[in-house]
Amino acid sequence: MLDRNNPEPSLRKRKAWRFAVEQAPPISDLFSTADQRRKFRRYWIDDNLGNAVDLFVHFGLKLLTMDACSNFGRWLGPFAIPRFHQVAVRRGRATLARLLPGKSEVERETILRLNQEAQGRIITEFSVINRLLRHPDRIKLHDFHRLVDSVRAGPTIIVGMHLGNWEIGPTILHNEGIRPYANYIPPKGRAKAWISERVRRKGGLNFLPPGVQGIRPAVKVLKEGGVISMFCDEGVSGKIRGPFFGRKPHLEGNLAVAIRLARLSGARICPWFNIRTEGFRFEAHFLPPITLPAEEKPGSRLLDDVMLLNDAIEPVIRAHLDQWYFLDNALTDA
């Protein structure tokens, strides 16, 4: 058992995060202070230019075939990331050096380039991801019955990993009539947020509010025997929050949230991941469901439970760093 009598500072919970939608500046701000005029111009003029570009790119990519769209992303990633995201590239190299010290520099650079190709594919494939609903042959399933049996038996927390293209999750569940709920954090940019919600709703996701506002609705869904989908590998503000990768455990991320939701509702936790095999084709793997052990009193096993879930997902991510979305985040000890 982990020592809870002398918790490290990193185990202290952060203040609950609340999501707030940016409000549109009223026309009166155009005739107000200089700061309010700048905000008005940014929201209604500058941002809308970016919104127009985002919409043009999204719907333009839809004109391509699935494979052409994915292959364009494979070229785009290694072209754009080293030129426009140099800090992320440096972080990726440092993370690989820590996680794969036995690999040569050449081997790590190969993994980094493959990761950039994978990130490029993910970006462009978003425009055509729902076409997989009509092409299930592009996704090979391994032990899918583990998840289906759990969902049929009672409340289930589906824990995905940012490998392959995780957006295929709703497509896999579609034929079983499973529409999970997920805490949805809209991306920055109004067009991107609209595109993201539109694509994911069509794919089969139901949305819960992001942040602390979504906790009670999530518990309600689970207590009614429903399904929640979430991810416990995280990169926040350029730093890897989970998995722990040998660092001291903490309670600040989704690993702890998943455990708390499971304890409050009695839900099973079903980890899954997918790996890109070639082009726009995938293999999805479903790990054995996790039923949390009995605890003497509420919260007495919290850190042990968090480590139980961490130990289920960390080896998978270590084995597929070339396809892990958060590879270019920093692996800090703080």
Buried (B, 14 or more C-beta within 10 A) or exposed (E): EEEEEEBEEEBEEEEEEEBEEEEEBEEEBEEEEEEBBEBBBEBBEEBEEBBEEBBEBBEEBEEBEBBBBBBBBBEBBBEBBBEEBEEBBEBBBBBBEEBBEEBEEEEBBEBBBBBBBBBBBBBBBBBBBBBBBEEEEBBBBEEBEBBBEBBEEBBBBBBBBBBBBBBBBBBBBBEEEBBBBBBBBBEEBBBBBBBBBEBBBEBBBBBBBBBEBBBEBBBEBBEEBBBBBBBBBBBEEEBBBBBBBEBEBBBBBBBBBBBBBBBBBEBBBBBBBBBBEEBBBBBBBBBEBBEBEEEEEEEEBBBBBBBBBBEBBBEBBEEBBBBBBBBBBBBEEE
